[in-house]
Amino acid sequence: MNDGLKMVFELQKVDILLAHVASRLRKLDSGETLKQSAEAAAAHYDRTSAEHKRLTTDLHDAELELRSVEEKLKTFEQRLWSGTVRNPKELENLEKEVNALKRQRSRLDERVLQLMDQVEASQKAVEQARQQKEQAEQAYQQHMQAYLAEKRKLEAEGVRLKQERQKLAGQCDPQLLQRYEAIRQRHGGIGISRVEGDSCMVCHTKISTSALRAIKSGQIVQCENCSRLLYLEET
Ligand SMILES: [Zn+2]
């Protein structure tokens, strides 16, 4: 048996956990897609609101114009029917003026009605856009809360594991530790394998009788197939 290998094997357990934590941190969704959706919904709301405001102003202007035309029309009609104007030319001009104002009023009536419809529709669109914006913002905030909590948890776990690793590394034989590090760098983070029966538990290859004997006598042996240090647990 070799106590040095036992320490390295314990260290590897921590290294595997550290790799797992690092992988989970990398896979966390930082909410970029939801953020973009929330920004798009906010921009859509702004555009819809601006359009509604513009239509409301247009409606207000059209109503004012209509009122002014109606006032004018009333004045001209009063003059026309008052009997005070007798000159035929002047009467004819007045009549033309009244007709022109009536046409203008009719156009404005139509425009006011059309704008009223548009304002009503845009009001609905604003309300819808506001709801979408709020929902998207809420989804993003909720996600971020969960994301940050998970990130903090994993980072704290990483700190704890690194401390544990440092402690264990201090207890390992430096040369053996160096050898383990070199192997795990070349072989996907796994530098040491447990032996079970007569097999390497990483690559599941049968270990030769002479190698097994050497392991049992406390020598440092690497797997002939996968190169990992071979560790036989004391029974
Ligand atoms: Zn192996």
Residues whose N, C-alpha, C, O or C-beta is under 5 A from the ligand:
A	BS01	ZN	C200 V202 C203 C223 N225 C226 S227
